[in-house]
Amino acid sequence: MATYDATEAHKHIKPELMPEFKKALADAEAQGQEVYSVIVGNGVPLMYSVRDKQP
């Protein structure tokens, strides 16, 4: 497992999981939050670190 900045994580996620990854980012955005890091294991996003968006 490795931790990646959210802007770099897409390079390490399996292509078939990209729609789910993009949905997680969009869901956080819709709630006024942002994903800032992602733990990825074997191409699978396992955990997202989320924080409130900075004004």
PDB file of N, CA, C and O in Angstrom:
ATOM      1  N   MET A   1       0.831  -1.177   0.000  1.00  0.00           N
ATOM      2  CA  MET A   1       0.000   0.000   0.000  1.00  0.00           C
ATOM      3  C   MET A   1       0.878   1.244   0.000  1.00  0.00           C
ATOM      4  O   MET A   1       1.974   1.267   0.559  1.00  0.00           O
ATOM      5  N   ALA A   2       0.356   2.266  -0.644  1.00  0.00           N
ATOM      6  CA  ALA A   2       1.071   3.536  -0.696  1.00  0.00           C
ATOM      7  C   ALA A   2       0.060   4.671  -0.612  1.00  0.00           C
ATOM      8  O   ALA A   2      -1.103   4.513  -0.984  1.00  0.00           O
ATOM      9  N   THR A   3       0.512   5.801  -0.123  1.00  0.00           N
ATOM     10  CA  THR A   3      -0.336   6.987  -0.029  1.00  0.00           C
ATOM     11  C   THR A   3       0.085   7.973  -1.103  1.00  0.00           C
ATOM     12  O   THR A   3       1.270   8.258  -1.271  1.00  0.00           O
ATOM     13  N   TYR A   4      -0.893   8.486  -1.824  1.00  0.00           N
ATOM     14  CA  TYR A   4      -0.632   9.428  -2.900  1.00  0.00           C
ATOM     15  C   TYR A   4      -1.445  10.695  -2.699  1.00  0.00           C
ATOM     16  O   TYR A   4      -2.546  10.662  -2.149  1.00  0.00           O
ATOM     17  N   ASP A   5      -0.896  11.797  -3.145  1.00  0.00           N
ATOM     18  CA  ASP A   5      -1.643  13.033  -3.218  1.00  0.00           C
ATOM     19  C   ASP A   5      -2.834  12.784  -4.158  1.00  0.00           C
ATOM     20  O   ASP A   5      -2.708  12.049  -5.137  1.00  0.00           O
ATOM     21  N   ALA A   6      -3.960  13.384  -3.867  1.00  0.00           N
ATOM     22  CA  ALA A   6      -5.158  13.137  -4.676  1.00  0.00           C
ATOM     23  C   ALA A   6      -4.943  13.483  -6.148  1.00  0.00           C
ATOM     24  O   ALA A   6      -5.556  12.868  -7.022  1.00  0.00           O
ATOM     25  N   THR A   7      -4.084  14.452  -6.430  1.00  0.00           N
ATOM     26  CA  THR A   7      -3.832  14.832  -7.826  1.00  0.00           C
ATOM     27  C   THR A   7      -2.978  13.799  -8.568  1.00  0.00           C
ATOM     28  O   THR A   7      -2.933  13.810  -9.798  1.00  0.00           O
ATOM     29  N   GLU A   8      -2.306  12.914  -7.841  1.00  0.00           N
ATOM     30  CA  GLU A   8      -1.453  11.892  -8.452  1.00  0.00           C
ATOM     31  C   GLU A   8      -2.057  10.486  -8.371  1.00  0.00           C
ATOM     32  O   GLU A   8      -1.617   9.584  -9.083  1.00  0.00           O
ATOM     33  N   ALA A   9      -3.044  10.299  -7.522  1.00  0.00           N
ATOM     34  CA  ALA A   9      -3.573   8.963  -7.251  1.00  0.00           C
ATOM     35  C   ALA A   9      -4.121   8.281  -8.505  1.00  0.00           C
ATOM     36  O   ALA A   9      -3.995   7.064  -8.644  1.00  0.00           O
ATOM     37  N   HIS A  10      -4.721   9.038  -9.413  1.00  0.00           N
ATOM     38  CA  HIS A  10      -5.322   8.434 -10.602  1.00  0.00           C
ATOM     39  C   HIS A  10      -4.303   7.640 -11.425  1.00  0.00           C
ATOM     40  O   HIS A  10      -4.688   6.740 -12.172  1.00  0.00           O
ATOM     41  N   LYS A  11      -3.030   7.956 -11.302  1.00  0.00           N
ATOM     42  CA  LYS A  11      -1.988   7.238 -12.038  1.00  0.00           C
ATOM     43  C   LYS A  11      -1.754   5.831 -11.500  1.00  0.00           C
ATOM     44  O   LYS A  11      -1.111   5.011 -12.157  1.00  0.00           O
ATOM     45  N   HIS A  12      -2.274   5.549 -10.306  1.00  0.00           N
ATOM     46  CA  HIS A  12      -1.997   4.277  -9.643  1.00  0.00           C
ATOM     47  C   HIS A  12      -3.253   3.426  -9.432  1.00  0.00           C
ATOM     48  O   HIS A  12      -3.189   2.354  -8.831  1.00  0.00           O
ATOM     49  N   ILE A  13      -4.381   3.909  -9.925  1.00  0.00           N
ATOM     50  CA  ILE A  13      -5.649   3.196  -9.745  1.00  0.00           C
ATOM     51  C   ILE A  13      -5.990   2.439 -11.020  1.00  0.00           C
ATOM     52  O   ILE A  13      -5.806   2.951 -12.124  1.00  0.00           O
ATOM     53  N   LYS A  14      -6.489   1.219 -10.861  1.00  0.00           N
ATOM     54  CA  LYS A  14      -6.858   0.403 -12.009  1.00  0.00           C
ATOM     55  C   LYS A  14      -7.903   1.136 -12.849  1.00  0.00           C
ATOM     56  O   LYS A  14      -8.806   1.767 -12.300  1.00  0.00           O
ATOM     57  N   PRO A  15      -7.787   1.059 -14.167  1.00  0.00           N
ATOM     58  CA  PRO A  15      -8.717   1.772 -15.055  1.00  0.00           C
ATOM     59  C   PRO A  15     -10.189   1.432 -14.787  1.00  0.00           C
ATOM     60  O   PRO A  15     -11.051   2.306 -14.877  1.00  0.00           O
ATOM     61  N   GLU A  16     -10.473   0.195 -14.466  1.00  0.00           N
ATOM     62  CA  GLU A  16     -11.872  -0.191 -14.238  1.00  0.00           C
ATOM     63  C   GLU A  16     -12.445   0.408 -12.955  1.00  0.00           C
ATOM     64  O   GLU A  16     -13.660   0.390 -12.755  1.00  0.00           O
ATOM     65  N   LEU A  17     -11.589   0.935 -12.091  1.00  0.00           N
ATOM     66  CA  LEU A  17     -12.049   1.560 -10.852  1.00  0.00           C
ATOM     67  C   LEU A  17     -12.092   3.089 -10.937  1.00  0.00           C
ATOM     68  O   LEU A  17     -12.478   3.755  -9.977  1.00  0.00           O
ATOM     69  N   MET A  18     -11.698   3.636 -12.074  1.00  0.00           N
ATOM     70  CA  MET A  18     -11.676   5.092 -12.219  1.00  0.00           C
ATOM     71  C   MET A  18     -13.053   5.744 -12.065  1.00  0.00           C
ATOM     72  O   MET A  18     -13.138   6.804 -11.446  1.00  0.00           O
ATOM     73  N   PRO A  19     -14.137   5.163 -12.596  1.00  0.00           N
ATOM     74  CA  PRO A  19     -15.447   5.797 -12.390  1.00  0.00           C
ATOM     75  C   PRO A  19     -15.795   5.929 -10.900  1.00  0.00           C
ATOM     76  O   PRO A  19     -16.328   6.953 -10.472  1.00  0.00           O
ATOM     77  N   GLU A  20     -15.497   4.908 -10.132  1.00  0.00           N
ATOM     78  CA  GLU A  20     -15.750   4.946  -8.689  1.00  0.00           C
ATOM     79  C   GLU A  20     -14.870   6.003  -8.014  1.00  0.00           C
ATOM     80  O   GLU A  20     -15.330   6.718  -7.125  1.00  0.00           O
ATOM     81  N   PHE A  21     -13.620   6.099  -8.432  1.00  0.00           N
ATOM     82  CA  PHE A  21     -12.705   7.081  -7.880  1.00  0.00           C
ATOM     83  C   PHE A  21     -13.203   8.496  -8.172  1.00  0.00           C
ATOM     84  O   PHE A  21     -13.237   9.345  -7.281  1.00  0.00           O
ATOM     85  N   LYS A  22     -13.586   8.743  -9.417  1.00  0.00           N
ATOM     86  CA  LYS A  22     -14.085  10.065  -9.794  1.00  0.00           C
ATOM     87  C   LYS A  22     -15.369  10.412  -9.051  1.00  0.00           C
ATOM     88  O   LYS A  22     -15.594  11.571  -8.704  1.00  0.00           O
ATOM     89  N   LYS A  23     -16.214   9.405  -8.807  1.00  0.00           N
ATOM     90  CA  LYS A  23     -17.450   9.628  -8.055  1.00  0.00           C
ATOM     91  C   LYS A  23     -17.130  10.029  -6.609  1.00  0.00           C
ATOM     92  O   LYS A  23     -17.787  10.910  -6.055  1.00  0.00           O
ATOM     93  N   ALA A  24     -16.146   9.402  -6.007  1.00  0.00           N
ATOM     94  CA  ALA A  24     -15.754   9.750  -4.633  1.00  0.00           C
ATOM     95  C   ALA A  24     -15.275  11.193  -4.569  1.00  0.00           C
ATOM     96  O   ALA A  24     -15.605  11.916  -3.629  1.00  0.00           O
ATOM     97  N   LEU A  25     -14.498  11.617  -5.562  1.00  0.00           N
ATOM     98  CA  LEU A  25     -14.036  13.005  -5.607  1.00  0.00           C
ATOM     99  C   LEU A  25     -15.215  13.964  -5.779  1.00  0.00           C
ATOM    100  O   LEU A  25     -15.279  15.002  -5.120  1.00  0.00           O
ATOM    101  N   ALA A  26     -16.145  13.611  -6.665  1.00  0.00           N
ATOM    102  CA  ALA A  26     -17.319  14.457  -6.909  1.00  0.00           C
ATOM    103  C   ALA A  26     -18.221  14.515  -5.684  1.00  0.00           C
ATOM    104  O   ALA A  26     -18.762  15.574  -5.365  1.00  0.00           O
ATOM    105  N   ASP A  27     -18.390  13.389  -4.993  1.00  0.00           N
ATOM    106  CA  ASP A  27     -19.220  13.357  -3.783  1.00  0.00           C
ATOM    107  C   ASP A  27     -18.643  14.266  -2.708  1.00  0.00           C
ATOM    108  O   ASP A  27     -19.384  14.993  -2.046  1.00  0.00           O
ATOM    109  N   ALA A  28     -17.342  14.232  -2.533  1.00  0.00           N
ATOM    110  CA  ALA A  28     -16.690  15.106  -1.548  1.00  0.00           C
ATOM    111  C   ALA A  28     -16.891  16.563  -1.941  1.00  0.00           C
ATOM    112  O   ALA A  28     -17.202  17.403  -1.097  1.00  0.00           O
ATOM    113  N   GLU A  29     -16.715  16.854  -3.207  1.00  0.00           N
ATOM    114  CA  GLU A  29     -16.890  18.226  -3.705  1.00  0.00           C
ATOM    115  C   GLU A  29     -18.318  18.716  -3.449  1.00  0.00           C
ATOM    116  O   GLU A  29     -18.518  19.856  -3.031  1.00  0.00           O
ATOM    117  N   ALA A  30     -19.299  17.864  -3.698  1.00  0.00           N
ATOM    118  CA  ALA A  30     -20.703  18.226  -3.502  1.00  0.00           C
ATOM    119  C   ALA A  30     -21.018  18.523  -2.038  1.00  0.00           C
ATOM    120  O   ALA A  30     -21.969  19.247  -1.742  1.00  0.00           O
ATOM    121  N   GLN A  31     -20.232  17.973  -1.133  1.00  0.00           N
ATOM    122  CA  GLN A  31     -20.437  18.184   0.295  1.00  0.00           C
ATOM    123  C   GLN A  31     -19.556  19.312   0.843  1.00  0.00           C
ATOM    124  O   GLN A  31     -19.461  19.500   2.056  1.00  0.00           O
ATOM    125  N   GLY A  32     -18.914  20.058  -0.059  1.00  0.00           N
ATOM    126  CA  GLY A  32     -18.062  21.164   0.365  1.00  0.00           C
ATOM    127  C   GLY A  32     -16.735  20.704   0.930  1.00  0.00           C
ATOM    128  O   GLY A  32     -16.100  21.420   1.704  1.00  0.00           O
ATOM    129  N   GLN A  33     -16.312  19.497   0.538  1.00  0.00           N
ATOM    130  CA  GLN A  33     -15.057  18.943   1.016  1.00  0.00           C
ATOM    131  C   GLN A  33     -14.148  18.635  -0.163  1.00  0.00           C
ATOM    132  O   GLN A  33     -14.544  18.758  -1.322  1.00  0.00           O
ATOM    133  N   GLU A  34     -12.925  18.233   0.153  1.00  0.00           N
ATOM    134  CA  GLU A  34     -11.988  17.826  -0.887  1.00  0.00           C
ATOM    135  C   GLU A  34     -11.196  16.616  -0.407  1.00  0.00           C
ATOM    136  O   GLU A  34     -10.872  16.490   0.774  1.00  0.00           O
ATOM    137  N   VAL A  35     -10.896  15.734  -1.348  1.00  0.00           N
ATOM    138  CA  VAL A  35     -10.022  14.600  -1.068  1.00  0.00           C
ATOM    139  C   VAL A  35      -8.600  15.104  -1.274  1.00  0.00           C
ATOM    140  O   VAL A  35      -8.276  15.647  -2.330  1.00  0.00           O
ATOM    141  N   TYR A  36      -7.752  14.922  -0.263  1.00  0.00           N
ATOM    142  CA  TYR A  36      -6.378  15.418  -0.421  1.00  0.00           C
ATOM    143  C   TYR A  36      -5.346  14.309  -0.497  1.00  0.00           C
ATOM    144  O   TYR A  36      -4.224  14.552  -0.942  1.00  0.00           O
ATOM    145  N   SER A  37      -5.690  13.094  -0.077  1.00  0.00           N
ATOM    146  CA  SER A  37      -4.776  11.974  -0.274  1.00  0.00           C
ATOM    147  C   SER A  37      -5.568  10.677  -0.341  1.00  0.00           C
ATOM    148  O   SER A  37      -6.692  10.581   0.151  1.00  0.00           O
ATOM    149  N   VAL A  38      -4.946   9.686  -0.964  1.00  0.00           N
ATOM    150  CA  VAL A  38      -5.602   8.400  -1.181  1.00  0.00           C
ATOM    151  C   VAL A  38      -4.592   7.291  -0.907  1.00  0.00           C
ATOM    152  O   VAL A  38      -3.463   7.331  -1.396  1.00  0.00           O
ATOM    153  N   ILE A  39      -5.008   6.309  -0.127  1.00  0.00           N
ATOM    154  CA  ILE A  39      -4.184   5.113   0.070  1.00  0.00           C
ATOM    155  C   ILE A  39      -4.621   4.102  -0.980  1.00  0.00           C
ATOM    156  O   ILE A  39      -5.802   3.775  -1.094  1.00  0.00           O
ATOM    157  N   VAL A  40      -3.654   3.615  -1.744  1.00  0.00           N
ATOM    158  CA  VAL A  40      -3.918   2.689  -2.843  1.00  0.00           C
ATOM    159  C   VAL A  40      -3.140   1.401  -2.609  1.00  0.00           C
ATOM    160  O   VAL A  40      -1.945   1.431  -2.311  1.00  0.00           O
ATOM    161  N   GLY A  41      -3.825   0.272  -2.745  1.00  0.00           N
ATOM    162  CA  GLY A  41      -3.182  -1.034  -2.643  1.00  0.00           C
ATOM    163  C   GLY A  41      -3.535  -1.878  -3.846  1.00  0.00           C
ATOM    164  O   GLY A  41      -4.717  -2.122  -4.089  1.00  0.00           O
ATOM    165  N   ASN A  42      -2.571  -2.328  -4.599  1.00  0.00           N
ATOM    166  CA  ASN A  42      -2.780  -3.148  -5.795  1.00  0.00           C
ATOM    167  C   ASN A  42      -3.748  -2.502  -6.779  1.00  0.00           C
ATOM    168  O   ASN A  42      -4.561  -3.187  -7.399  1.00  0.00           O
ATOM    169  N   GLY A  43      -3.657  -1.187  -6.917  1.00  0.00           N
ATOM    170  CA  GLY A  43      -4.501  -0.478  -7.870  1.00  0.00           C
ATOM    171  C   GLY A  43      -5.894  -0.163  -7.377  1.00  0.00           C
ATOM    172  O   GLY A  43      -6.721   0.353  -8.129  1.00  0.00           O
ATOM    173  N   VAL A  44      -6.162  -0.470  -6.111  1.00  0.00           N
ATOM    174  CA  VAL A  44      -7.490  -0.258  -5.534  1.00  0.00           C
ATOM    175  C   VAL A  44      -7.417   0.868  -4.502  1.00  0.00           C
ATOM    176  O   VAL A  44      -6.622   0.795  -3.565  1.00  0.00           O
ATOM    177  N   PRO A  45      -8.247   1.920  -4.666  1.00  0.00           N
ATOM    178  CA  PRO A  45      -8.271   2.971  -3.650  1.00  0.00           C
ATOM    179  C   PRO A  45      -8.913   2.425  -2.375  1.00  0.00           C
ATOM    180  O   PRO A  45     -10.074   2.015  -2.385  1.00  0.00           O
ATOM    181  N   LEU A  46      -8.157   2.420  -1.285  1.00  0.00           N
ATOM    182  CA  LEU A  46      -8.630   1.805  -0.049  1.00  0.00           C
ATOM    183  C   LEU A  46      -9.167   2.816   0.959  1.00  0.00           C
ATOM    184  O   LEU A  46     -10.125   2.542   1.681  1.00  0.00           O
ATOM    185  N   MET A  47      -8.539   3.981   0.996  1.00  0.00           N
ATOM    186  CA  MET A  47      -8.964   4.981   1.970  1.00  0.00           C
ATOM    187  C   MET A  47      -8.705   6.374   1.414  1.00  0.00           C
ATOM    188  O   MET A  47      -7.654   6.657   0.840  1.00  0.00           O
ATOM    189  N   TYR A  48      -9.698   7.227   1.606  1.00  0.00           N
ATOM    190  CA  TYR A  48      -9.598   8.612   1.171  1.00  0.00           C
ATOM    191  C   TYR A  48      -9.446   9.503   2.395  1.00  0.00           C
ATOM    192  O   TYR A  48     -10.146   9.311   3.389  1.00  0.00           O
ATOM    193  N   SER A  49      -8.546  10.467   2.336  1.00  0.00           N
ATOM    194  CA  SER A  49      -8.441  11.493   3.387  1.00  0.00           C
ATOM    195  C   SER A  49      -9.180  12.720   2.859  1.00  0.00           C
ATOM    196  O   SER A  49      -8.880  13.237   1.783  1.00  0.00           O
ATOM    197  N   VAL A  50     -10.156  13.168   3.651  1.00  0.00           N
ATOM    198  CA  VAL A  50     -11.038  14.246   3.230  1.00  0.00           C
ATOM    199  C   VAL A  50     -10.975  15.375   4.238  1.00  0.00           C
ATOM    200  O   VAL A  50     -10.843  15.134   5.438  1.00  0.00           O
ATOM    201  N   ARG A  51     -11.069  16.607   3.758  1.00  0.00           N
ATOM    202  CA  ARG A  51     -11.110  17.773   4.647  1.00  0.00           C
ATOM    203  C   ARG A  51     -12.073  18.799   4.050  1.00  0.00           C
ATOM    204  O   ARG A  51     -12.416  18.741   2.869  1.00  0.00           O
ATOM    205  N   ASP A  52     -12.497  19.730   4.889  1.00  0.00           N
ATOM    206  CA  ASP A  52     -13.336  20.821   4.409  1.00  0.00           C
ATOM    207  C   ASP A  52     -12.528  21.660   3.439  1.00  0.00           C
ATOM    208  O   ASP A  52     -11.335  21.888   3.635  1.00  0.00           O
ATOM    209  N   LYS A  53     -13.197  22.118   2.385  1.00  0.00           N
ATOM    210  CA  LYS A  53     -12.511  22.969   1.413  1.00  0.00           C
ATOM    211  C   LYS A  53     -12.117  24.274   2.055  1.00  0.00           C
ATOM    212  O   LYS A  53     -12.850  24.833   2.871  1.00  0.00           O
ATOM    213  N   GLN A  54     -10.970  24.745   1.684  1.00  0.00           N
ATOM    214  CA  GLN A  54     -10.479  26.018   2.191  1.00  0.00           C
ATOM    215  C   GLN A  54     -11.135  27.146   1.398  1.00  0.00           C
ATOM    216  O   GLN A  54     -11.203  27.075   0.171  1.00  0.00           O
ATOM    217  N   PRO A  55     -11.616  28.181   2.080  1.00  0.00           N
ATOM    218  CA  PRO A  55     -12.276  29.295   1.358  1.00  0.00           C
ATOM    219  C   PRO A  55     -11.323  30.064   0.482  1.00  0.00           C
ATOM    220  O   PRO A  55     -11.727  31.020  -0.180  1.00  0.00           O
TER     221      PRO A  55
END
